[in-house]
């Protein structure tokens, strides 16, 4: 420990009062005598100094210093007392060896509570509201609380740059429970977009402790941007919905009110008959014909003699085969371009649409000619 730091102290106060006054009598005065013993340690117990003081009514009248080796009086009574004590060899030997039997002995007992005690600080940053004398966004205050021992270093940083000017700190204040506190104010007003740090160095910390602070965003500005973003997003969704709706209406109008997707019915009533038997049943029952993709040979069936919409891919012919002479393709509409396609009559009584004319979805109207 540095010179002047007291690692241990013994305080003995002797209050000497006169005899209790008789009933109804008043005190004539208060007399106080105090004996104070002090131990000073430098570099542990390598260098020890013992000091004893005697005080009467706040006035020191005699003192012993181990570095001096004898008593020194400061009042007539103190000088008389010092002469008598200095002539007592046994008593003086006891005073001179007090550095060992008193100071070094008590040092071992007090060390865990004094020199070896470590309490790390708690650090926080707060924004001090502006005052009438200091208008603006306020000032930053670094609060360093509940640490021991008292020696500590606190520094302010703006980003990586240390702010050594415009920094005001209080004294290290004891809390009364063997801990201390310190407040360090940065007088420079903080600016938006910059990071401020309070760095604390203390013997209880393995590395410096830092706390960071940034000015929060403007609440009004944040709300305004959120409102604008919500309005734009709602407008985009509204435009997309209107676009899909208008496109659907245009397609439906071009098809003469024809539904946009053909209804496909799958039988859920068990096994289906063979293709030859299914064709005979259709002819006999008067069901509408199957529509065939010439390029793949797959059948697409529509069991209602109503217009249907069939997506086309590549060369596709939709028509009525010779097996159904009572049915013809009456009308076709290209839904992508909104143009009407004239059916043609093929060989063996079949009717259909020229595949070279089909560019997108096709609406086909099938009618029955005979019963």
N, C-alpha and C positions, 0 to 999 in steps of 0.2 A: 504494500500500500504506500501511497505518497506521503511525504512528510506533512505533518499536521493533521493526518486522519486518525481519529481515535477509534481503535478497534475494541477497547474495553474501558469501562469507566465505573468507578465506585463513588457513590454520593452518599455521604452520611450527614444528615441534618440534625443538629441538636438545638432544640428550642428550649430556652431557659426562661421561665416565667417566674415572677415574684410569687410570694405566698398568696393563697387565695384571699381576696379582700374580705373584710368583715361585711356583714349584711348591711346593705345600703351604701357601702364605700365605693368609690370610683377608682378605675385603674389609672395609675400614674404614668404608664408607658409599657412598651413591648420591647424586650431585649432578645436578640437572636445571635447565636454563635453557630458557625458552619465549618465543618472540616471536609475538604474535598481532595480526593486522591485520583490522579490521572496517569494513564499508561499510554505511551506513544510507541508504535511499532513501525519499523522501516525494513522492507525486504523480509517479511515474516518476523521471526524473532532474532534475526541477525543483529539488529541494532535496536535496543530498547531504552526508553527514557522514562523515569518515574518522577512525578511531580506531586507534592503535597502542599495544600494551601489551607490557611486558617483565616476565617472571615468573621467579623463582628459587626452586626448592623450594616451589612453590605460594604464594609471596608476591610480589605485584606491587610492583616497586620503582621503575618509571618508566612514564609514559604521555604520549602525544601526542594532542590532540583538535583537529581542524581548526576547530571553533567557538571554541576558546581561542587557538590560533595558536602555541603553544610547548609544550615538554616540561615535565612536573611530576614531581618526585621524591618518593618516599614512604619511603625509607630513607636513611641517611647516604650509602651508595654511590649510590643513585638521585639524590639531590640533587646530588652531585658530578658525576655523569654528565650530568644535565639542564643544569647550568651550562655544561659544555663543549660540548654539542650546540647549545644555544641561541645560542652565540657563533659558530657556523659558519654563515655566511650562505648559502653554496651548499647545504649540507645542509638547512637550514631551508626554503629555497625548494623543494627537492625534496619535502619533507614537506607543505608547504602546497598544492602543486599535485597531490598524490596523488588528490584527489577527481576530477580529470579523467583523468590518464594511467593511474590504477589502477582507481578505482571505476566511472566512466562507461564505460571501455573494456571491463571485464569484464561490465558490465551487459548489453551487447549480446550477449555470448556466452552468458550464463546465462538470458536472458529466455525462450527457448523451453522451458526445462526448469523455470522457476520461476513467473514471473508469468503466462505464457500457457498453461501446462500445465493440462489439464482431464481429470479422470477421474470419470465419473458413478458414483454409489453403487448398490449392489444392496441391495434392501430386502425383508425377509421378516418375517412375524409367526408366533410360536410360542406354545404354551400351556405355561407352566412348571408342572410338577406341584406340588400343595400339599405343604407341609411340616408338621411337628408344631407349629411356632409359628404357621403361617398355614393352618389347615384350610379346606376349601371346594373349589370347582371349579378352583382354580389362578389364576395371573396371566398376563396377556398381556405378551410381550416383543417389542419391535420391534428387529430387528438391522439396522443400517446399516453396510455393509461396503465396503472397498476404494474410497475416494473421495479426491480431491485437487482443490483445496487443503483445508485443515483446517476452514475456516469453514463451518458447516452449521447448519440449524434443523430440529428434529423436533417434531411436534405430534400429540397423540392426539385423536380425535373419536369420539363416540358418536352415530351418525346424522349430523345436521348440527350438533350441539352440541360445541364444543371442551371437552375435559377438561383444565383447567389445574392442577387440584389432584390430589394423590395420584399424581404422576408423578415418578419417580426416574431420573436419567440418570448414566452414567459419564462420566469425562473422555474427550475425544477422544484415542484411543490410536494412536500410530504403529505401523504394521506392520513397519517396517524396510525396505520396498521403495518408499518415497516415496508410500505411500497410508496412509489412516487408517481407523479403525473407531469406532463409537459404539453403545452399547446403552441403550435407553430402556424402562423397566418401568412398566406401568400397575398400580398397587397395588389399584385397585378391582376386585373379582371380576366377571367378565363374566356377563351374564344371558342366558338363552335368549330368542330372538326378536328380539334387538337386533343391529345391525351396528356393528362397531368398525373404525376406519380409522387407519392410521399415515401421516401426511403429511410428506414430506421436501422441503425447499427447499435447493437448492445451486446454485452459480454455473455448474455444468456442465449444468444442466437448463433447458430452455426454459420449462417450466411445472412446478409442484409434482408430485411423484411420490407416488401413494397406493397403499396396499395395504389390502384389506378382509378382515375375518374375522367369521364367524358361528359360534356354538356348534353343533356337529353334533348331529343328533337322537339321542335315547336309543336305543341298540341293542336293549335288551330290550323297550322299548315298541314299536319298529318291528317286531320279530319277532312280538310278540303280535298287533298289528293285522293283519299279513300272514296269520297263522294264522286269525284270525277271518274275514277276508275270504275266504280259500280255503274255509273251512267253509261259509259262507253261500252262496257260488257253487256249491259241490258240492250243497248241499241244494236249491237252485233247480233245477238240472239234473235231480236225482233226482225231484223233484216233477213236472216237466214230462214226464219219461219215463213215470212211473207213470200220469199223466193220459192220455197218448196210448194207453198199453197198455189201460187200463180202458175207454176209449171204444171202442177197436177191438173188445174182447171183447163189449161190450154190443151193438154193431151186428151182430156176427156171430151172437150168440145170438138177436136179434130176427128175423133172416133165416132161422132154422132151419138154421144151419150153412152158409148160402149164402156163397160167396166175395164179398169186398167189391167187387171190380171184375170186370166181365165180360171174358172173353178175346176179343180181336179178332184174327182171322187174316186176313192179307193174302196173296194169292197171289203167289209169286215165280217162277211158271213161264211167264212170257211174256204175250202179249196175252190179254185176257179176252173171252168171247163177248158178243154183244149181249144186252140185258135180256130180250127175248122168248125167245131161245134158252136163256138161263140159267134162266128160270122153268120151261120145259119140262123141262130136265135135272133140276131140283130135284124136280118132281112125279114124274118117272119113277124117280129114284133113291131116293125116300123121304126126302130131306133135310128138316129142319125148315123152317118158313116164315120169310120175312123179317118183321121187326117194323118198322112204318112210323109215322113221325111225321106225323099228319094235318095239323098246322099248316104243315109245310114240305115234306112229300112226300118227304123223304130216307129212304132205307132203312137200317136197322141190322140186320146179319145176325149170327145166332148159329148155327153149323154143328153144334152138339151139342145134343141134346134134353135139356139139363140146365138147372136154374134159372140165370138170368142177372140181373145188376144193371145197370140203365140209368138214368143221371142225367137228370132231367127239368128242363126250362126252360119255364115258361109252360104253355099248354094243349097237352098231349101225350097222345095215345092210343096205347097199345101193344096190338096185337091180331093175330089171325090172320085173314087175308082169306078171301074165298070161293074163291080159287084153291087153298086147302089145306084142304079139308073134313075131311081125316083128322087134323088137328091142332087142338087147342083150348087156351085159356089156363085152366089148372086153378086156379091160386092166385097171389095177389099180396100182397106185404108192404111197407108203408111203413116203411123203415128208420129214418127220423128219429123217428117216433112209436111204432114197434114194433107197429102195428096191421095186421090182415089185411084186405085189400080183396077183395070178392067180384066176380068177373068177370061181365060181362053179355054177352048174346048179341045181336048186331046183325042187320042185314038180310043176306040172302044167305049165311047161315051163318057170319058172322064173329063172333069173340069178342074181348073186350078189357076194359080197365079204364076206368072213368069218369074223364076227365081232371080233373074238379073235385075228386076225392078225393085226387089226388096232391099232396103237399106237399114232398117231397124225393126221395131216392133210392128206387127201386122195385125189388123182387126179384120176378121173374115166373117161374112154373113152367109149362112147356109139355109136354103129353103127347100121344101119338099114340093115336087111337081105333080105327083100323082098319089092317090091314096092306096 
